[in-house]
Amino acid sequence: MSETRIPRDGEAGPVPFRSGRFFNIGSQWYFACREGIDRGPFSTRHMAELALCEYIENCRHVRRANGF
């Protein structure tokens, strides 16, 4: 199955390889962070997705608090 690779806003040149953020080991779900730390386990992918949204919002809050 081929996957359409679409550039993100502001990207120029060839689109780099991107892997999925969510993965499972056995019946437990995790998500990968840019910082190289996997978060989890979660009982369902949906729970991992909700936790990722919370994690991203927390990162945005920290960046705003630090003036970034």
N, C-alpha and C positions, 0 to 999 in steps of 0.2 A: 504494500500500500504506500503510495507516495503522499508526502505532506507538503502543502504549499507553504513556502517560507516567505513571510511578508516583513519588510523592514519596519522598524519602529520609528516614531517621529524623531527626526534629527539624525538618523543613521544614513551614512553614505557608503557606497561600495557593496561588495557581496554580503549577503545576510549570513551571519555566523550560525553554526550549529547550536541549537537549543534543545535541552532535554526537559522532560516533564518535571514539575516540582513535587508531585505527589508520587509516593511509592508505597508498596505494602510488603511486609515480611510476615508470612503466615497469614493470620487474620487481622493483624495490626497495621494501621496506616500511619504514615509519617509525611512531613513535608521538608524539603531542603531549603536552606537559607543561603544567601550570598556569602554570609560570614563563615560558611563551611560547617555549620552545626545543624544536624538534623533534629527536628522537633517531633515529639511523639512519645509513646504510641497513643493512637486514638482508635476507638473501636470501629469507626466507619470512616470512609472517605469524606462524607459530609461533615463529620465532626472535625476532621483535619482541615477542611476548607474553611470552616467557621473559625478555627483557631488561627489559621493563616491570616484571615481578615483582621482579627484582633491583634495579631503580632505586627502586621503592617501599620495599623492605626497607632499602636504604641510607638513604633519606630518614628512615625511622623511627628507624634507628640514630643518625643525626646529631641528630635532635630529642631523643631520650632522653639522649644525651651532653651536650646543651646544657640539659637540665632542662625540656624542654617536654613 
